[in-house]
Amino acid sequence: MEIVAITAQPREAGGKEAAKRLRREGLVPAVMYQSGGGNPIHFAVKPSSLRPLVYTSNFKMGEIDLEGAKYRCIVKDIQFHPVTEEILHIDFLRLLPNVPFKATVPLRFDGQAPGVKAGGKFIAMLRKINILTTPEHAVNEVVADISSMELGSTIRVRDIRLPQGVSIINNGAIPIALIEIPRALRGGK
């Protein structure tokens, strides 16, 4: 699991005016909520420190350094400017040891499908998947094995083998990929 270090500075005042002042200073207002409840922590970060965490298709954790205290967290919500697409505000979820949290991670496919070798077309129907895990068992992606897929076969969420401590929230009957039989092999016109 890749962890991105973020240096933050505290902010005392809340509200729109304080947030506008921070943005004029070139900072992004941020808040960190705790997964077990409790008071949120308000702070500000430089936009450049958020780049490796936000502008990626990979799932990553952040480690926020706020006046010497380090907090492990994930991105909960981001607000972008509608025209410039600058980050206006970011919400984090603080991760506590042994406390489960929900996350959306990329779904990757591994293996060579015999159905593709026979002329079929592989169609991925799901690119991200929702999981429930703890910080100790967090994964940056879920991998589905497609090496047993024949022509016309489908794999579903329930067919994914998961590492220990990770469970999938999505419905098990949802198809994630299929091997389509081309018209030439079906005998169609």
C-alpha positions in Angstrom: 0.0 0.0 0.0 1.5 3.3 -1.1 1.3 6.1 1.5 1.6 9.8 0.5 3.1 12.2 3.1 1.2 15.5 3.4 2.4 18.4 5.5 -0.5 20.4 6.9 -0.9 23.6 8.9 -3.7 24.2 11.4 -6.5 26.6 10.8 -8.5 28.1 13.6 -11.3 29.9 11.8 -14.0 28.1 9.8 -16.5 29.3 7.4 -16.6 30.7 3.9 -14.5 33.8 4.5 -11.7 31.9 6.1 -11.7 29.4 3.3 -11.5 32.1 0.7 -8.6 33.7 2.5 -6.7 30.4 2.5 -7.4 29.9 -1.2 -6.0 33.4 -1.9 -2.9 32.4 0.0 -2.5 29.4 -2.3 -3.7 26.8 0.2 -6.5 24.2 0.1 -8.9 24.1 3.1 -9.2 20.6 4.5 -11.0 18.7 7.2 -10.3 15.2 8.7 -13.2 13.2 10.1 -12.6 10.2 12.4 -13.9 6.8 11.4 -15.2 6.1 14.9 -16.8 9.6 15.4 -15.4 12.5 17.3 -14.6 16.1 16.5 -13.3 16.9 13.0 -9.8 18.5 12.6 -9.6 21.5 10.3 -6.3 22.3 8.6 -4.9 23.6 5.3 -2.5 22.0 2.8 -0.5 23.0 -0.3 -2.2 21.9 -3.5 1.1 20.4 -4.8 1.2 17.9 -1.8 -2.2 16.6 -2.8 -1.3 15.9 -6.4 0.0 12.3 -5.9 -3.0 11.4 -3.8 -5.8 12.9 -6.0 -4.7 12.8 -9.6 -4.2 9.0 -9.9 -6.3 6.0 -10.7 -4.6 4.1 -7.9 -5.9 3.8 -4.4 -3.5 5.4 -1.9 -3.4 6.3 1.8 -2.3 9.7 3.1 -0.3 10.4 6.1 -1.0 13.9 7.3 1.7 15.6 9.5 -0.1 18.3 11.5 2.3 20.0 14.0 4.3 16.8 14.6 1.2 14.5 15.0 0.8 12.0 12.1 -2.6 10.8 11.0 -3.2 7.9 8.6 -6.2 8.7 6.3 -7.9 8.3 3.0 -9.7 10.8 0.8 -13.4 11.0 1.6 -14.5 13.8 -0.7 -13.0 16.5 -3.0 -14.6 19.7 -4.3 -13.2 21.0 -7.6 -13.6 24.5 -9.2 -16.1 24.0 -12.1 -13.9 25.9 -14.6 -10.3 25.7 -13.5 -10.6 22.3 -11.8 -8.5 23.5 -8.9 -9.1 21.7 -5.6 -11.4 24.0 -3.5 -11.8 21.7 -0.5 -10.8 18.2 0.5 -12.2 15.9 3.2 -10.2 13.1 4.7 -11.3 10.1 6.8 -8.9 9.3 9.6 -8.1 5.6 9.9 -7.8 4.0 13.3 -6.1 0.6 13.9 -8.5 -2.3 13.7 -11.5 -0.1 12.8 -13.1 -1.1 9.5 -13.6 1.5 6.7 -15.1 1.4 3.2 -13.1 2.3 0.1 -13.4 2.1 -3.6 -10.3 0.5 -5.2 -9.4 -0.4 -8.8 -10.4 -3.8 -10.2 -7.6 -5.4 -12.3 -7.7 -8.5 -14.4 -5.0 -11.1 -14.4 -4.3 -14.1 -16.6 -4.9 -15.2 -20.2 -8.5 -16.2 -21.0 -8.8 -19.3 -23.3 -12.0 -17.7 -24.7 -9.9 -14.7 -26.1 -7.4 -17.1 -27.6 -10.3 -18.9 -29.4 -11.4 -15.6 -30.9 -13.7 -14.1 -28.3 -13.7 -10.5 -27.1 -12.9 -9.7 -23.5 -15.3 -7.1 -22.1 -14.6 -5.6 -18.6 -17.9 -4.4 -17.1 -16.5 -3.1 -13.8 -13.4 -1.1 -13.2 -13.7 -0.2 -9.5 -15.0 -2.2 -6.6 -16.1 -1.3 -3.1 -14.4 -3.0 -0.2 -14.6 -3.1 3.6 -11.3 -3.5 5.4 -9.1 -2.3 8.2 -5.9 -0.2 7.8 -3.8 -3.2 8.6 -5.3 -5.3 5.7 -5.8 -2.4 3.2 -5.1 -3.2 -0.4 -4.4 -0.8 -3.3 -6.4 -3.0 -5.8 -8.4 -6.1 -6.2 -7.3 -8.7 -8.8 -9.7 -11.0 -10.6 -8.3 -14.1 -12.3 -9.7 -14.6 -15.9 -7.5 -17.6 -16.8 -10.6 -20.0 -16.7 -12.9 -17.9 -18.9 -14.1 -19.7 -22.1 -16.2 -18.3 -25.0 -19.5 -16.9 -23.7 -18.5 -17.2 -20.0 -19.0 -14.5 -17.4 -17.3 -13.9 -14.0 -19.1 -12.2 -11.2 -18.1 -10.3 -8.0 -18.5 -13.5 -6.0 -15.8 -15.2 -8.1 -13.1 -12.8 -6.9 -10.5 -14.3 -4.5 -9.7 -11.8 -1.8 -6.8 -11.4 0.6 -7.4 -12.0 4.3 -9.2 -9.1 6.1 -10.8 -7.7 2.9 -14.5 -8.1 1.9 -16.4 -6.8 -1.0 -19.5 -4.7 -0.5 -20.8 -4.9 -4.0 -23.6 -7.5 -4.7 -22.0 -10.9 -5.5 -24.2 -11.4 -8.6 -22.9 -8.4 -10.5 -20.9 -9.4 -13.6 -17.4 -7.9 -13.7 -16.3 -9.3 -17.1 -17.4 -11.6 -20.0 -16.0 -13.2 -23.1 -18.3 -12.2 -26.0 -18.6 -14.7 -28.9 -18.1 -12.9 -32.2 -20.7 -13.1 -34.9 -18.4 -15.2 -37.2 -18.1 -17.9 -34.5 -21.8 -17.9 -33.7 -22.6 -18.7 -37.3 -24.6 -15.5 -37.6 -24.9 -13.2 -40.6 
